[in-house]
């Protein structure tokens, strides 16, 4: 059966912000607590931005933190349909490993009502989207590699 839906290919960019705390790794998740949704910060580029600039801006807006990119984690792809607009979307989201360089959660925007540090294990348990759990697992591997490459950190 041939679909009469318009097809679009949106792109977003975001990050896994992490820190070492008391011998363990913590990452930032953004939440809508009423719906129990916890996800990684991400968003859509504005005109003239590259993917890295988008990731830094979106993570900063959604978390209130100033961040620096350490590495590229990868890309997730997923599809969804907006029946009202009769559009099928095939979305690509680029994720980067990041560390905090300043800012605070008090400065986060209104898109989420809560932004928190979670232990890596808890983040894997509460994250809403399976594909973002995979991103967190890839980030864990990169963090482990960086810790091994830089003794004493």
MIZALO-921696 format. One line per 5 residues: for each residue x, y, z of N, C-alpha, C. Coordinates in Angstrom, 3 decimals, always signed. Layout:
REM residues N
X:Y:Z:X:Y:Z:X:Y:Z; ...
END
This chain:
REM residues 153
+0.841:-1.181:+0.000:+0.000:+0.000:+0.000:+0.887:+1.245:+0.000; +0.611:+2.173:-0.879:+1.387:+3.403:-1.003:+0.820:+4.452:-0.057; +1.713:+5.079:+0.693:+1.295:+6.106:+1.643:+1.220:+7.452:+0.944; +0.199:+8.231:+1.306:+0.084:+9.579:+0.756:+0.620:+10.619:+1.737; +1.292:+10.155:+2.773:+1.855:+11.058:+3.764:+3.099:+11.749:+3.211
+3.241:+13.004:+3.562:+4.464:+13.729:+3.273:+5.544:+13.151:+4.187; +6.776:+13.061:+3.710:+7.874:+12.525:+4.513:+8.884:+13.643:+4.767; +9.286:+13.788:+6.040:+10.294:+14.776:+6.412:+11.406:+14.088:+7.191; +12.594:+14.691:+7.147:+13.785:+14.130:+7.777:+14.410:+15.148:+8.738; +13.792:+15.392:+9.880:+14.345:+16.378:+10.816:+15.620:+15.873:+11.489
+16.458:+16.823:+11.900:+17.709:+16.530:+12.586:+17.728:+17.306:+13.894; +18.201:+16.654:+14.947:+18.386:+17.301:+16.244:+19.765:+16.948:+16.765; +20.136:+17.626:+17.847:+21.442:+17.404:+18.443:+21.348:+17.633:+19.943; +22.072:+16.817:+20.712:+22.022:+16.951:+22.164:+23.211:+16.299:+22.819; +23.091:+16.067:+24.131:+24.249:+15.549:+24.818:+23.975:+14.764:+26.077
+25.005:+14.017:+26.456:+25.061:+13.338:+27.743:+26.090:+14.112:+28.560; +25.589:+14.856:+29.556:+26.467:+15.607:+30.445:+26.786:+14.707:+31.627; +28.086:+14.552:+31.924:+28.468:+13.654:+33.017:+29.459:+14.331:+33.951; +29.567:+13.727:+35.137:+30.594:+14.121:+36.100:+30.963:+12.902:+36.935; +32.130:+12.976:+37.545:+32.542:+11.969:+38.514:+32.173:+12.507:+39.886
+31.487:+11.697:+40.688:+31.069:+12.124:+42.023:+31.191:+10.952:+42.993; +32.001:+11.126:+44.011:+32.201:+10.092:+45.033:+32.525:+8.726:+44.431; +33.394:+8.716:+43.438:+33.846:+7.463:+42.847:+32.900:+6.854:+41.826; +31.815:+7.545:+41.506:+30.901:+7.006:+40.490:+30.611:+8.077:+39.441; +29.942:+7.652:+38.393:+29.584:+8.551:+37.295:+28.136:+8.986:+37.474
+27.885:+10.279:+37.291:+26.523:+10.805:+37.283:+26.280:+11.504:+35.956; +25.020:+11.419:+35.479:+24.647:+12.121:+34.250:+23.379:+12.926:+34.499; +23.146:+13.887:+33.609:+21.991:+14.776:+33.715:+20.842:+14.244:+32.863; +19.660:+14.188:+33.460:+18.429:+13.918:+32.718:+17.456:+15.059:+32.966; +16.626:+15.322:+31.963:+15.593:+16.351:+32.045:+14.247:+15.656:+32.179
+13.389:+16.177:+33.053:+12.143:+15.474:+33.317:+10.894:+16.311:+33.268; +9.837:+15.620:+32.943:+8.470:+16.118:+33.122:+7.885:+15.182:+34.173; +7.903:+15.631:+35.407:+7.647:+14.720:+36.516:+6.217:+14.197:+36.547; +5.235:+14.975:+36.091:+3.850:+14.483:+36.097:+3.685:+13.271:+35.187; +4.337:+13.306:+34.038:+4.227:+12.183:+33.101:+5.344:+11.155:+33.303
+6.200:+11.395:+34.289:+7.334:+10.513:+34.586:+8.240:+10.288:+33.379; +8.421:+11.324:+32.588:+9.289:+11.268:+31.421:+10.662:+11.805:+31.812; +11.694:+11.036:+31.566:+13.068:+11.462:+31.786:+13.848:+11.218:+30.506; +14.497:+12.272:+30.005:+15.220:+12.130:+28.743:+16.483:+12.971:+28.732; +17.280:+12.742:+27.713:+18.483:+13.521:+27.497:+18.123:+14.857:+26.856
+18.850:+15.916:+27.167:+18.579:+17.207:+26.529:+19.005:+17.184:+25.065; +18.144:+17.761:+24.222:+18.409:+17.791:+22.783:+17.457:+18.779:+22.126; +17.756:+19.152:+20.883:+16.859:+20.054:+20.174:+17.296:+20.291:+18.746; +16.584:+21.181:+18.106:+16.700:+21.438:+16.678:+17.637:+22.606:+16.381; +18.454:+22.475:+15.338:+19.352:+23.578:+14.970:+18.582:+24.823:+14.529
+19.176:+25.971:+14.794:+18.694:+27.220:+14.203:+19.548:+27.490:+12.973; +19.082:+28.342:+12.111:+19.785:+28.620:+10.854:+21.222:+29.057:+11.148; +22.150:+28.419:+10.451:+23.560:+28.758:+10.569:+24.327:+27.971:+11.615; +23.646:+27.151:+12.421:+24.321:+26.358:+13.448:+24.771:+25.016:+12.898; +25.945:+24.562:+13.344:+26.321:+23.190:+13.041:+25.816:+22.297:+14.178
+25.994:+20.996:+14.046:+25.451:+20.050:+15.028:+26.035:+20.251:+16.421; +27.344:+20.531:+16.495:+27.982:+20.739:+17.792:+27.450:+21.995:+18.475; +27.303:+23.075:+17.711:+26.760:+24.318:+18.267:+25.333:+24.116:+18.764; +24.548:+23.358:+17.991:+23.179:+23.060:+18.406:+23.167:+22.283:+19.709; +24.016:+21.266:+19.793:+24.068:+20.443:+21.005:+24.403:+21.298:+22.220
+25.411:+22.141:+22.102:+25.809:+22.995:+23.230:+24.670:+23.941:+23.612; +24.056:+24.599:+22.634:+22.973:+25.543:+22.916:+21.779:+24.845:+23.542; +21.342:+23.748:+22.947:+20.152:+23.054:+23.446:+20.377:+22.488:+24.848; +21.531:+21.873:+25.073:+21.822:+21.335:+26.403:+21.858:+22.479:+27.417; +22.475:+23.588:+27.048:+22.528:+24.735:+27.961:+21.144:+25.284:+28.259
+20.311:+25.430:+27.229:+18.949:+25.944:+27.444:+18.128:+25.011:+28.327; +18.167:+23.715:+28.017:+17.295:+22.768:+28.715:+17.785:+22.408:+30.114; +19.093:+22.548:+30.379:+19.613:+22.184:+31.704:+20.014:+23.382:+32.552; +20.323:+24.515:+31.924:+20.854:+25.667:+32.644:+22.362:+25.609:+32.816; +22.981:+24.521:+32.369:+24.422:+24.347:+32.527:+25.177:+24.869:+31.306
+26.362:+25.390:+31.542:+27.294:+25.665:+30.456:+28.089:+24.380:+30.268; +28.250:+23.949:+29.012:+28.867:+22.650:+28.749:+29.939:+22.737:+27.675; +30.822:+21.739:+27.699:+31.888:+21.596:+26.711:+31.801:+20.181:+26.156; +31.914:+20.053:+24.846:+31.900:+18.736:+24.204:+33.255:+18.062:+24.376; +33.208:+16.788:+24.771:+34.430:+15.981:+24.862:+34.576:+15.010:+23.703
+33.446:+14.499:+23.197:+33.517:+13.466:+22.167:+32.156:+13.322:+21.503; +32.133:+12.696:+20.350:+30.865:+12.350:+19.690:+30.465:+10.964:+20.167; +29.205:+10.811:+20.573:+28.702:+9.505:+21.008:+28.157:+8.727:+19.825; +27.307:+9.372:+19.031:+26.704:+8.698:+17.892:+25.376:+9.318:+17.526; +24.640:+8.608:+16.673:+23.363:+9.089:+16.144:+22.301:+8.033:+16.389
+21.124:+8.487:+16.809:+19.978:+7.581:+16.867:+18.992:+8.009:+15.796; +18.243:+7.050:+15.308:+17.245:+7.297:+14.270:+15.926:+6.688:+14.714; +14.855:+7.396:+14.480:+13.537:+6.838:+14.756:+12.506:+7.525:+13.881; +11.366:+6.891:+13.745:+10.290:+7.404:+12.902:+9.021:+7.572:+13.715; +8.234:+8.551:+13.323:+6.922:+8.753:+13.931:+6.041:+9.492:+12.942
+4.745:+9.485:+13.207:+3.766:+10.080:+12.294:+2.969:+11.137:+13.039; +2.757:+12.271:+12.379:+1.818:+13.276:+12.855:+0.583:+13.155:+11.974; -0.434:+12.478:+12.503:-1.647:+12.212:+11.717:-2.388:+13.500:+11.348; -2.394:+14.476:+12.260:-3.090:+15.741:+11.988:-2.521:+16.438:+10.765; -1.192:+16.446:+10.655:-0.526:+17.112:+9.539:-0.269:+16.169:+8.366
-0.561:+14.875:+8.560:-0.342:+13.862:+7.540:+1.134:+13.807:+7.115; +2.012:+13.834:+8.141:+3.450:+13.816:+7.881:+4.077:+12.634:+8.604; +4.938:+11.925:+7.894:+5.749:+10.877:+8.489:+7.157:+11.432:+8.650; +7.695:+11.341:+9.872:+9.017:+11.866:+10.170:+10.008:+10.719:+10.344; +11.198:+10.892:+9.782:+12.328:+9.989:+9.997:+13.424:+10.858:+10.612
+13.519:+10.817:+11.935:+14.370:+11.752:+12.672:+15.734:+11.157:+12.989; +16.758:+12.027:+12.947:+18.132:+11.689:+13.289:+18.570:+12.629:+14.412; +19.028:+12.052:+15.531:+19.485:+12.856:+16.658:+20.951:+12.519:+16.941; +21.802:+13.536:+16.870:+23.238:+13.396:+17.106:+23.516:+13.710:+18.570; +24.273:+12.829:+19.244:+24.579:+13.014:+20.656:+26.080:+13.143:+20.885
+26.421:+14.000:+21.842:+27.802:+14.283:+22.208:+28.006:+14.063:+23.699; +29.199:+13.626:+24.060:+29.591:+13.493:+25.460:+30.067:+14.859:+25.929; +29.537:+15.325:+27.077:+29.803:+16.686:+27.541:+30.121:+16.720:+29.029; +30.816:+17.775:+29.422:+31.044:+18.055:+30.836:+30.587:+19.473:+31.135; +30.210:+19.681:+32.373:+29.788:+20.997:+32.848:+31.004:+21.909:+32.980
+30.856:+23.160:+32.497:+31.915:+24.147:+32.683:+31.410:+25.352:+33.483; +30.121:+25.361:+33.807:+29.528:+26.461:+34.567:+28.016:+26.324:+34.581; +27.343:+27.388:+35.021:+25.884:+27.409:+35.038:+25.294:+26.632:+36.201; +23.963:+26.563:+36.215:+23.257:+25.820:+37.262:+21.873:+25.430:+36.771; +21.325:+24.393:+37.383:+19.999:+23.906:+36.993:+18.920:+24.980:+37.158
+19.132:+25.921:+38.066:+18.129:+26.968:+38.283:+17.876:+27.802:+37.027; +18.811:+27.770:+36.088:+18.694:+28.570:+34.860:+18.056:+27.808:+33.700; +17.574:+26.568:+33.939:+17.019:+25.792:+32.816:+15.707:+26.413:+32.325; +15.402:+26.154:+31.045:+14.195:+26.734:+30.446:+12.946:+26.000:+30.912; +11.803:+26.376:+30.363:+10.494:+25.853:+30.793:+10.114:+24.531:+30.133
+10.916:+24.041:+29.195:+10.528:+22.828:+28.474:+10.380:+21.622:+29.406; +11.218:+21.573:+30.435:+11.139:+20.503:+31.430:+10.928:+21.137:+32.801; +10.232:+20.419:+33.682:+10.020:+20.993:+35.013:+11.080:+20.551:+36.007; +11.940:+19.607:+35.615:+12.980:+19.155:+36.527:+14.222:+18.749:+35.736; +15.382:+19.121:+36.264:+16.665:+18.715:+35.700:+17.501:+18.225:+36.874
+18.044:+16.997:+36.777:+18.729:+16.385:+37.919:+19.942:+15.577:+37.486; +20.891:+15.458:+38.423:+21.976:+14.500:+38.285:+21.444:+13.146:+38.745; +21.753:+12.108:+37.999:+21.397:+10.733:+38.355:+22.657:+9.892:+38.316; +22.759:+8.926:+39.229:+23.839:+7.955:+39.074:+23.623:+7.272:+37.725; +24.683:+6.791:+37.147:+24.577:+6.126:+35.851:+23.563:+4.986:+35.898
+23.616:+4.198:+36.955:+22.698:+3.059:+37.083:+21.247:+3.520:+37.161; +20.995:+4.579:+37.941:+19.627:+5.077:+38.064:+19.150:+5.703:+36.756; +20.038:+6.410:+36.060:+19.677:+7.007:+34.772:+19.257:+5.931:+33.778; +19.993:+4.826:+33.767:+19.633:+3.720:+32.868:+18.278:+3.120:+33.240; +17.935:+3.164:+34.502:+16.659:+2.604:+34.972:+15.477:+3.540:+34.687
+15.679:+4.858:+34.818:+14.545:+5.789:+34.706:+14.387:+6.426:+33.330; +15.416:+6.387:+32.494:+15.310:+7.007:+31.168:+14.128:+6.406:+30.414; +13.346:+7.259:+29.791:+12.090:+6.846:+29.163:+12.286:+6.110:+27.843; +13.225:+6.567:+27.030:+13.343:+6.053:+25.661:+14.481:+5.039:+25.525; +14.159:+3.894:+24.965:+15.138:+2.815:+24.802:+16.357:+3.263:+23.994
+16.131:+4.057:+22.937:+17.272:+4.486:+22.122:+18.183:+5.447:+22.886; +17.634:+6.204:+23.848:+18.473:+7.065:+24.676:+19.223:+6.241:+25.723; +18.654:+5.142:+26.166:+19.382:+4.239:+27.065:+20.620:+3.711:+26.344; +20.473:+3.379:+25.069:+21.629:+2.935:+24.276:+22.686:+4.031:+24.181; +22.253:+5.280:+24.043:+23.189:+6.407:+24.002:+23.937:+6.509:+25.328
+23.219:+6.363:+26.436:+23.846:+6.433:+27.758:+24.873:+5.306:+27.914; +24.545:+4.113:+27.433:+25.502:+2.993:+27.502:+26.751:+3.280:+26.669; +26.582:+3.885:+25.491:+27.745:+4.257:+24.671:+28.573:+5.333:+25.368; +27.878:+6.280:+26.024:+28.586:+7.322:+26.774:+29.407:+6.694:+27.897; +28.840:+5.706:+28.566:+29.547:+5.005:+29.653:+30.854:+4.407:+29.135
+30.817:+3.799:+27.950:+32.023:+3.224:+27.351:+33.064:+4.308:+27.083; +32.621:+5.444:+26.530:+33.550:+6.543:+26.249:+34.141:+7.112:+27.531; +33.318:+7.267:+28.548:+33.801:+7.792:+29.830:+34.840:+6.844:+30.412; +34.568:+5.549:+30.333:+35.531:+4.561:+30.805:+36.835:+4.641:+30.047; +36.769:+4.825:+28.744:+37.968:+4.936:+27.908:+38.757:+6.175:+28.278
+38.034:+7.297:+28.503:+38.721:+8.536:+28.852:+39.365:+8.426:+30.219; +38.698:+7.772:+31.153:+39.275:+7.609:+32.494:+40.539:+6.764:+32.428; +40.531:+5.740:+31.566:+41.702:+4.890:+31.413:+42.849:+5.630:+30.738; +42.501:+6.542:+29.817:+43.519:+7.268:+29.081:+44.140:+8.397:+29.905; +43.427:+8.862:+30.945:+43.892:+9.987:+31.732:+43.922:+9.598:+33.209
+44.952:+8.897:+33.627:+45.023:+8.464:+35.024:+44.898:+9.640:+35.989; +44.245:+9.371:+37.101:+44.104:+10.379:+38.136:+42.870:+11.233:+38.015; +42.053:+11.032:+36.975:+40.836:+11.832:+36.825:+39.626:+11.020:+37.185
END
